[in-house]
Amino acid sequence: MGNTKYDIDRYDYSLELQPTDEGIRSKTFATLSLFSDGKNVADINILNPGEKPGRKYFAGHQLNIDIIYEKLAPTLDMLRHEKPLRLLVWHSGTHDDPTHIEARLDKGDLEQVGQNN
């Protein structure tokens, strides 16, 4: 199983002003682009209410993933208020032809078990 870790240093947030009639953009409400060392490492497509997520995939080394509309607010909150953040990605198969992809946006300052802050 392959895995990758990216330290997220910035993000861009864009709204689809007029979705197209074709393809995935017709389902997309907004996109969050995640950057690590100036490189776009992931695009998170936030789907219009009621739309179902599609298959995660890589475009080069960039992860493309859909999330449901209801996850937009907590995802933006995490991006705005939690530092440092990292994107963790696991996949089976090869990077060019993955059979399964998992991803997690995680707080970079992991707390030790049993510590009272």
N, C-alpha and C positions, 0 to 999 in steps of 0.2 A: 504494500500500500504506500503510495506517495503522499507526502505532506509538505506544506509550505507555511511559513509564518511571515506576515508583513506587519511592520510597525506603521500604523496609520498616522500620518502627520497633517493631513488636510482632507477636506471633502468639498465637493461641489453639489449643489442642489438645483435641479432644473424641473420646471413644470412643462408638460406637453400642452401647448395652447390649443392646438387643433389636431387631434389624433388622425392618422391616415386611415383609409378604408381597407388597407392591406397589411398583413403581417402583424408582428408583435406590438408595434406602436399603437395599434388600434385598441389594445387592452391596457396601455400604460397611462397612469395618471401623472407620475413624476419619476425622476431618476436621481439616485444618489451615486456619485462617482467617488470612489475612495482612492487616495494617493499615498504612496510610500516612496520616499526619496525622490519626489517629483514625477513618479511614474504612476499612471492610472492602472491600479491592480485589480479593481473590481467595479462593475456597474451593477447597482441594485435597482431593479425596476419595480416600482410600487404600482400595483395593478388597480384599476378602477374597481369600486365596490362590486362584489359578486363574481369577479373574474377568478379563475383558478390558476395557480402557478404552473408554469411549464417546467421542462427539464433544465437543470443547471448545465452550463457548458463553459468551456474555455474558448476564448478567441485569442490565439497566441498565448500569452501568460496572464491575460486578463480574465477573471472570473465573471460570468454573467449569471445573475440569479434573480428570480421573481419573488416578491413577498406580497402578501395580501395588504390591502389598504389599511386595515386596523393596526398593522405593525409600524406604520409611518411615524406616528407621534413618539412611541417609546424609542424607536431607532434614532430619530432626530435628537431626542433628549439625551441619549447616550453619546452621540457624536458631539453635541454642544457642551456637555458638562463633565464627561469622564475623560481624564487624561492620565496616563497614556492609554491608547487603545491598540489592540492588535487584531488582525484578521488571521484566523487559523483555517486552513483548507486541507482536507484529506480526500484522496481519491483512490479507487481501485482501478485496475487496468492501467493503461499508459496515459500520459498527459494528453497526447494527441487523440486518443480514443478511450476515454474513461468509461467504465461501466457503472460507476456510482461516484457521486461527489457529495461531500458534507462540508459545511462551512459554519463558522461561528465568529461573531464579533465579541471580543473579550476585553475586560479591563486588564491593562498591562501591569498594574501594580497589585499582583495577586497577594491576598492577605494570608498569613500563616494560620493554620488551624490552631484554635485555642488562645489566640491573641485578643485581648480586650482593647479596643481603641477608644 
